């Protein structure tokens, strides 16, 4: 956008803006591009006056009469340019465009649909408890003798499940009229899906909870469906074994949400419920300060003045959730990943032993290449990037 020529004695052209008051702050921005800023109430009212057609000088005079203080209207206009609220030279006012897929979002999160999801999730839990062998565990991943088939099936089979997780986030946002977006990217050779819901800050807080938890809801539905399918065909049936394998990896994704030291969906839920801004950073810095004091060592200085008051208040107890998250990671590794790795190592050792067959050795070697190769490649690339 080319910055507009600003005449303080002429009304400004502004794009359609949304205003959402939340406590002592007002979120203002453009829903069409998902760009928002947080203003104090008096600043938001000044912006409203400009949007209503007052000239900058007239708005500044109104502000002085209303609040008994002067405002640097030039600096204020620079902020509006930064957030692309002003119509630039050669630019047209953004037209209101209907949000695509909003109807689908409403259908997927209607009361009837939510009731169906609840039945599936509760049914899956009941099956896991009542049906022998239906509870997901590490051995479920090895649904066939070929380690390569297991690895490739779980690798590619998770793609639609990850897509469902992120799609639920995006569609739950679109249901509210937010232009949430779902993009496909790549990290190394891994396919990743990313959802952006910047417009969520402009809706009432209570309406944000479902879009934040929608991905976890999708995981719960997938987990329930896998358990129900395994129980229907039999846990020993090939289809049942595959279903339980995907149930286990889905369960790992659910467990991952409780790693509170990461910015997971549950972390964003906590921030939304408690009105925090950057709780993760503040809690992490506070934890390091506590560790440094405990060990009586001089750590990296921390600028506590940059902490938002609400983040500081919540971080006093949230810091212990960070510790719990690390403990949860350790326990999940001991009860899930370590048994799986040990089982795979046992299979490989057996196939490379005295009674090895050509196919068995080939399967083990390819599995090791696919498993260890990316780790080695990542280490090499990291080393090169440090040298560059």
Backbone torsions as a table, in degrees:
resi	resn	phi	psi	omega
1	UNK	NA	133.2	174.1
2	UNK	-83.4	126.3	-177.1
3	UNK	-59.8	134.6	-178.0
4	UNK	-74.0	154.0	173.0
5	UNK	-76.2	121.3	-172.1
6	UNK	-101.5	120.4	174.8
7	UNK	-109.8	114.6	-175.2
8	UNK	-65.4	-10.6	180.0
9	UNK	-105.9	12.2	177.1
10	UNK	-126.6	144.1	178.5
11	UNK	-60.3	149.9	-179.6
12	UNK	-97.0	149.8	173.4
13	UNK	-94.2	119.1	-179.6
14	UNK	-117.0	148.1	172.8
15	UNK	-70.7	159.0	175.3
16	UNK	-57.7	128.9	-176.5
17	UNK	-118.3	151.1	173.5
18	UNK	-110.4	142.1	179.5
19	UNK	-121.8	129.1	177.0
20	UNK	-137.2	113.4	179.3
21	UNK	-84.4	134.4	178.5
22	UNK	-142.8	97.4	-177.2
23	UNK	69.0	-127.2	-178.5
24	UNK	-93.4	15.1	-179.2
25	UNK	-130.6	153.4	177.5
26	UNK	-127.0	122.7	177.4
27	UNK	-89.3	123.5	-177.9
28	UNK	-128.7	140.0	177.8
29	UNK	176.4	-170.4	-178.1
30	UNK	-104.0	115.8	179.5
31	UNK	-70.1	-25.1	-175.8
32	UNK	-69.8	-28.6	179.8
33	UNK	-116.8	-1.5	177.2
34	UNK	68.7	33.5	-179.7
35	UNK	-113.3	120.4	-173.6
36	UNK	-134.7	155.0	174.5
37	UNK	-132.5	156.0	179.4
38	UNK	-104.2	122.5	-177.0
39	UNK	-117.4	151.7	168.7
40	UNK	-69.8	159.1	-176.8
41	UNK	-54.6	-40.2	-179.1
42	UNK	-68.1	-36.1	176.8
43	UNK	-66.1	-38.1	178.0
44	UNK	-65.3	-38.9	178.8
45	UNK	-67.1	-37.3	176.0
46	UNK	-62.2	-41.3	178.3
47	UNK	-65.0	-38.0	176.8
48	UNK	-60.0	-42.1	-179.6
49	UNK	-62.7	-40.4	176.9
50	UNK	-64.7	-40.3	179.3
51	UNK	-67.0	-28.5	179.4
52	UNK	-78.4	-9.4	174.9
53	UNK	116.3	0.4	176.0
54	UNK	-67.9	144.1	174.2
55	UNK	-71.1	159.3	178.6
56	UNK	-55.3	-43.2	179.7
57	UNK	-65.5	-40.5	178.9
58	UNK	-66.4	-38.3	178.8
59	UNK	-66.3	-38.1	178.1
60	UNK	-65.6	-39.2	177.5
61	UNK	-65.8	-40.9	176.8
62	UNK	-60.8	-41.8	-179.0
63	UNK	-61.9	-43.0	-179.4
64	UNK	-63.8	-40.5	178.5
65	UNK	-68.0	-38.5	-174.2
66	UNK	-76.5	-40.7	-172.5
67	UNK	-113.2	-5.7	178.2
68	UNK	71.1	20.3	179.0
69	UNK	-136.8	157.6	176.2
70	UNK	-93.7	157.0	179.4
71	UNK	-128.0	140.7	175.1
72	UNK	-80.2	91.6	-173.0
73	UNK	-66.3	-30.2	177.8
74	UNK	-64.7	-43.9	177.9
75	UNK	-65.6	-37.2	179.1
76	UNK	-63.8	-40.9	179.4
77	UNK	-66.7	-32.7	176.6
78	UNK	-62.8	-35.6	176.9
79	UNK	-64.8	-40.9	179.5
80	UNK	-64.8	-37.1	176.7
81	UNK	-65.5	-40.8	-179.9
82	UNK	-60.6	-37.8	179.8
83	UNK	-91.3	12.3	174.5
84	UNK	55.4	38.8	178.7
85	UNK	-86.9	-25.3	179.9
86	UNK	-88.2	144.9	177.3
87	UNK	-75.9	118.8	-177.2
88	UNK	-77.4	168.2	177.6
89	UNK	-61.7	130.4	-178.5
90	UNK	78.3	5.4	-178.8
91	UNK	-105.9	150.8	177.7
92	UNK	-106.6	155.8	178.9
93	UNK	-63.5	132.3	-178.9
94	UNK	-61.8	125.9	178.9
95	UNK	-85.6	147.0	178.0
96	UNK	-70.4	121.9	-178.7
97	UNK	-114.7	131.1	178.7
98	UNK	-58.6	140.4	-179.9
99	UNK	-75.5	122.0	179.7
100	UNK	-69.8	151.6	176.8
101	UNK	65.8	13.9	-179.7
102	UNK	-66.7	-38.3	178.4
103	UNK	-63.2	-40.8	178.1
104	UNK	-64.4	-40.1	178.0
105	UNK	-61.7	-42.1	178.7
106	UNK	-64.0	-38.3	-179.5
107	UNK	-68.4	-42.1	-177.7
108	UNK	-68.4	-22.5	-178.1
109	UNK	-121.9	28.3	173.9
110	UNK	-74.1	162.7	178.0
111	UNK	-55.5	-38.0	179.9
112	UNK	-65.7	-45.9	-180.0
113	UNK	-62.9	-42.1	179.2
114	UNK	-63.5	-35.2	177.2
115	UNK	-66.0	-39.9	177.7
116	UNK	-63.4	-44.3	178.7
117	UNK	-59.2	-41.7	-179.4
118	UNK	-62.8	-40.8	179.0
119	UNK	-63.6	-43.5	-179.8
120	UNK	-63.3	-46.3	-178.0
121	UNK	-65.6	-46.7	179.9
122	UNK	-66.6	-36.9	176.7
123	UNK	-64.0	-41.1	177.2
124	UNK	-63.2	-41.8	177.7
125	UNK	-63.2	-40.7	179.0
126	UNK	-63.0	-40.6	179.1
127	UNK	-64.5	-43.3	-179.8
128	UNK	-60.5	-33.9	-179.0
129	UNK	-80.7	-40.7	-170.4
130	UNK	-90.2	-31.9	-174.3
131	UNK	-94.4	121.4	178.6
132	UNK	-59.4	131.1	177.4
133	UNK	84.7	-1.6	-177.4
134	UNK	-89.3	-12.7	178.1
135	UNK	-75.4	126.2	-177.6
136	UNK	-61.2	137.5	173.9
137	UNK	-148.8	171.2	-171.2
138	UNK	-59.0	-36.8	-178.2
139	UNK	-64.7	-20.3	-179.7
140	UNK	-60.2	-27.8	-177.4
141	UNK	-63.4	-25.9	-176.3
142	UNK	-95.7	72.6	-175.2
143	UNK	-82.2	-7.9	177.3
144	UNK	-143.3	165.4	-177.0
145	UNK	-72.4	-23.5	-177.4
146	UNK	-83.4	117.9	178.2
147	UNK	-67.7	-32.6	179.3
148	UNK	-66.8	-43.7	178.1
149	UNK	-61.3	-42.7	177.8
150	UNK	-59.2	-48.0	-176.7
151	UNK	-63.6	-47.4	-178.3
152	UNK	-68.6	-39.5	-179.6
153	UNK	-63.8	-44.9	179.9
154	UNK	-69.7	-34.0	-179.6
155	UNK	-65.6	-52.5	-177.4
156	UNK	-80.8	-29.7	-179.2
157	UNK	-68.2	-24.1	179.1
158	UNK	-76.1	-16.8	-177.0
159	UNK	-57.3	-53.3	178.8
160	UNK	-63.8	-28.8	178.8
161	UNK	-71.4	-41.1	175.6
162	UNK	-65.4	-37.8	177.5
163	UNK	-63.6	-40.1	177.8
164	UNK	-63.2	-41.8	179.5
165	UNK	-58.5	-52.2	-177.4
166	UNK	-72.1	-34.0	178.5
167	UNK	-63.7	-37.4	177.5
168	UNK	-63.0	-40.7	175.0
169	UNK	-58.1	-52.5	-174.6
170	UNK	-63.6	-44.7	-177.5
171	UNK	-71.2	-31.9	175.3
172	UNK	-65.3	-33.4	175.0
173	UNK	-72.9	-42.3	179.4
174	UNK	-63.7	-30.9	176.5
175	UNK	-57.0	-29.3	179.7
176	UNK	-90.9	2.0	-178.0
177	UNK	88.6	14.2	179.9
178	UNK	-91.4	137.0	177.7
179	UNK	-80.8	58.7	176.4
180	UNK	-67.5	146.2	-175.7
181	UNK	-125.6	148.5	177.1
182	UNK	-120.6	120.6	-178.7
183	UNK	-120.6	156.1	178.7
184	UNK	-111.2	128.8	-179.7
185	UNK	-134.3	-170.8	-178.7
186	UNK	-143.7	132.5	171.8
187	UNK	-120.4	109.4	-169.8
188	UNK	61.1	-116.3	176.2
189	UNK	-109.8	11.6	179.6
190	UNK	-90.0	135.5	175.4
191	UNK	-84.0	129.8	-178.6
192	UNK	-128.6	148.4	175.1
193	UNK	-114.8	136.0	-178.0
194	UNK	-130.8	134.1	179.1
195	UNK	-111.3	133.2	175.2
196	UNK	-112.9	125.7	179.2
197	UNK	-130.2	52.8	-177.9
198	UNK	-59.8	-32.8	-178.3
199	UNK	-69.1	-7.1	-178.4
200	UNK	-64.0	-25.5	-178.6
201	UNK	-69.6	-14.1	-176.1
202	UNK	-98.3	8.6	177.5
203	UNK	-114.2	157.6	178.6
204	UNK	-53.4	146.7	-172.8
205	UNK	-56.7	-41.9	-176.5
206	UNK	-64.0	-25.5	179.6
207	UNK	-80.6	-8.3	-178.6
208	UNK	-84.9	-19.1	-171.8
209	UNK	-62.8	-46.5	-177.3
210	UNK	-63.0	-47.8	176.7
211	UNK	-57.6	-35.2	179.7
212	UNK	-69.3	-39.4	-176.3
213	UNK	-91.8	-2.4	-174.6
214	UNK	-61.1	-37.8	179.1
215	UNK	-64.8	-41.1	177.3
216	UNK	-65.4	-35.1	175.4
217	UNK	-62.9	-43.1	178.1
218	UNK	-61.2	-42.1	178.0
219	UNK	-62.3	-40.4	178.5
220	UNK	-63.3	-39.4	178.4
221	UNK	-66.3	-44.4	178.2
222	UNK	-60.6	-44.3	179.3
223	UNK	-61.4	-43.7	178.7
224	UNK	-64.8	-42.9	179.4
225	UNK	-63.2	-41.4	179.3
226	UNK	-62.5	-43.3	179.8
227	UNK	-65.8	-42.2	179.7
228	UNK	-65.2	-40.2	178.7
229	UNK	-64.2	-43.5	179.6
230	UNK	-62.3	-40.0	179.3
231	UNK	-69.2	-33.3	-177.2
232	UNK	-70.7	-41.9	-176.9
233	UNK	-95.1	-14.5	-177.5
234	UNK	106.6	132.5	-176.9
235	UNK	-67.2	-18.8	178.2
236	UNK	-91.8	-9.4	178.3
237	UNK	-71.3	146.9	179.7
238	UNK	-52.7	-42.5	178.7
239	UNK	-65.9	-39.7	177.9
240	UNK	-63.0	-39.2	179.1
241	UNK	-66.2	-40.7	177.8
242	UNK	-64.6	-42.4	179.6
243	UNK	-60.4	-41.9	179.6
244	UNK	-69.6	-30.4	176.2
245	UNK	-63.3	-45.5	179.2
246	UNK	-72.7	-27.9	174.4
247	UNK	-62.7	-40.4	-178.4
248	UNK	-67.1	-46.0	-178.9
249	UNK	-68.2	-30.6	175.0
250	UNK	-67.9	-39.2	176.9
251	UNK	-61.3	-37.0	177.2
252	UNK	-62.7	-37.3	177.6
253	UNK	-66.3	-36.4	177.1
254	UNK	-66.4	-44.1	179.0
255	UNK	-61.1	-37.3	-179.6
256	UNK	-57.5	-29.4	-179.3
257	UNK	-63.4	-20.0	-178.2
258	UNK	-93.3	8.4	173.1
259	UNK	-82.5	85.7	-169.4
260	UNK	-67.2	-11.2	177.2
261	UNK	-81.1	-2.4	176.3
262	UNK	-110.3	161.6	178.4
263	UNK	-87.1	73.2	-179.0
264	UNK	-88.7	177.8	177.9
265	UNK	-59.9	-39.6	180.0
266	UNK	-66.9	-32.4	175.7
267	UNK	-63.0	-46.7	179.9
268	UNK	-66.2	-29.9	175.3
269	UNK	-64.7	-45.7	178.7
270	UNK	-59.7	-45.4	179.7
271	UNK	-61.5	-38.9	-179.1
272	UNK	-70.0	-45.7	-178.6
273	UNK	-63.5	-40.6	-173.8
274	UNK	-95.7	-2.1	177.2
275	UNK	70.5	39.8	-179.6
276	UNK	-93.7	162.0	-179.5
277	UNK	-107.7	-55.7	-179.6
278	UNK	-139.6	60.7	-174.8
279	UNK	-61.4	-36.8	-176.5
280	UNK	-60.5	-46.6	-179.1
281	UNK	-65.0	-46.5	-177.7
282	UNK	-64.9	-44.9	180.0
283	UNK	-64.6	-39.5	178.3
284	UNK	-63.6	-43.7	178.4
285	UNK	-66.0	-38.6	178.6
286	UNK	-65.2	-38.6	178.1
287	UNK	-64.2	-42.1	178.5
288	UNK	-63.7	-37.9	177.4
289	UNK	-63.3	-41.1	179.1
290	UNK	-64.5	-41.8	179.5
291	UNK	-65.8	-41.9	179.4
292	UNK	-62.2	-40.8	179.0
293	UNK	-67.8	-38.4	179.8
294	UNK	-64.4	-40.3	-178.8
295	UNK	-88.4	-1.9	179.5
296	UNK	54.3	51.0	179.1
297	UNK	-127.1	158.3	178.6
298	UNK	-89.6	113.1	-179.3
299	UNK	-97.2	-171.3	177.9
300	UNK	-69.5	129.3	-179.7
301	UNK	-58.8	143.5	-179.5
302	UNK	-121.2	130.9	178.1
303	UNK	-85.9	90.6	-177.2
304	UNK	-69.5	-17.6	179.2
305	UNK	-67.6	-19.3	179.8
306	UNK	-82.9	-7.5	-179.0
307	UNK	-74.4	133.7	174.0
308	UNK	-69.0	139.0	-178.2
309	UNK	-53.6	-39.2	-179.7
310	UNK	-68.7	-40.1	177.1
311	UNK	-62.3	-41.1	-180.0
312	UNK	-62.0	-43.1	-178.2
313	UNK	-64.6	-47.0	-177.0
314	UNK	-72.6	-34.9	-176.5
315	UNK	-61.8	-22.5	-178.9
316	UNK	-60.5	-33.3	176.8
317	UNK	-107.8	-25.0	-179.8
318	UNK	-67.1	-25.1	179.8
319	UNK	-58.1	-31.1	178.7
320	UNK	-74.8	-23.8	172.9
321	UNK	-70.4	-31.5	173.9
322	UNK	-60.6	-45.7	178.5
323	UNK	-62.2	-42.5	178.2
324	UNK	-62.9	-34.9	178.0
325	UNK	-63.6	-41.4	176.6
326	UNK	-64.7	-39.7	177.7
327	UNK	-65.0	-38.9	179.5
328	UNK	-65.6	-38.1	176.6
329	UNK	-61.4	-44.3	-179.9
330	UNK	-62.7	-44.8	-179.0
331	UNK	-66.0	-42.3	-179.9
332	UNK	-65.8	-34.0	176.5
333	UNK	-66.9	-41.8	-178.7
334	UNK	-66.5	-39.2	-174.6
335	UNK	-95.2	-9.2	-177.7
336	UNK	-125.0	-61.4	-173.1
337	UNK	-74.1	-43.2	-178.8
338	UNK	-60.9	-46.7	176.8
339	UNK	-60.7	-38.0	179.8
340	UNK	-65.8	-44.0	179.1
341	UNK	-64.7	-42.5	180.0
342	UNK	-62.3	-40.4	179.6
343	UNK	-65.6	-43.3	179.3
344	UNK	-64.4	-41.1	178.6
345	UNK	-62.6	-39.5	177.8
346	UNK	-62.4	-41.4	178.4
347	UNK	-64.0	-45.9	-178.8
348	UNK	-62.9	-42.9	179.5
349	UNK	-62.1	-39.5	179.0
350	UNK	-66.3	-38.2	-177.5
351	UNK	-76.4	-25.2	177.9
352	UNK	-93.2	4.7	-178.9
353	UNK	-84.4	-155.0	-173.1
354	UNK	-66.8	-34.6	-177.1
355	UNK	-96.6	32.2	-176.0
356	UNK	-68.3	142.2	173.3
357	UNK	-109.6	162.8	-179.0
358	UNK	-60.9	-46.6	-179.1
359	UNK	-65.2	-38.8	179.6
360	UNK	-64.0	-44.9	178.5
361	UNK	-64.3	-44.0	-179.9
362	UNK	-61.1	-43.2	179.6
363	UNK	-62.0	-43.7	-179.6
364	UNK	-65.9	-42.0	-178.5
365	UNK	-66.1	-46.1	179.3
366	UNK	-61.8	-40.5	178.4
367	UNK	-60.7	-44.1	179.7
368	UNK	-65.0	-39.5	178.9
369	UNK	-63.8	-45.1	-179.6
370	UNK	-67.5	-27.4	-177.9
371	UNK	-86.6	-48.7	-174.6
372	UNK	-86.6	-30.2	-177.8
373	UNK	-53.7	-51.5	179.5
374	UNK	-60.8	-33.9	179.0
375	UNK	-65.3	-44.6	179.1
376	UNK	-64.9	-43.8	179.8
377	UNK	-61.8	-41.4	178.8
378	UNK	-63.6	-39.8	179.1
379	UNK	-64.9	-40.8	179.1
380	UNK	-64.5	-44.8	180.0
381	UNK	-64.4	-39.2	178.9
382	UNK	-64.3	-39.7	179.7
383	UNK	-66.0	-40.8	178.8
384	UNK	-65.4	-39.8	-179.2
385	UNK	-65.7	-33.7	177.6
386	UNK	-69.6	-33.6	179.7
387	UNK	-73.9	-31.0	-175.8
388	UNK	-67.4	NA	NA
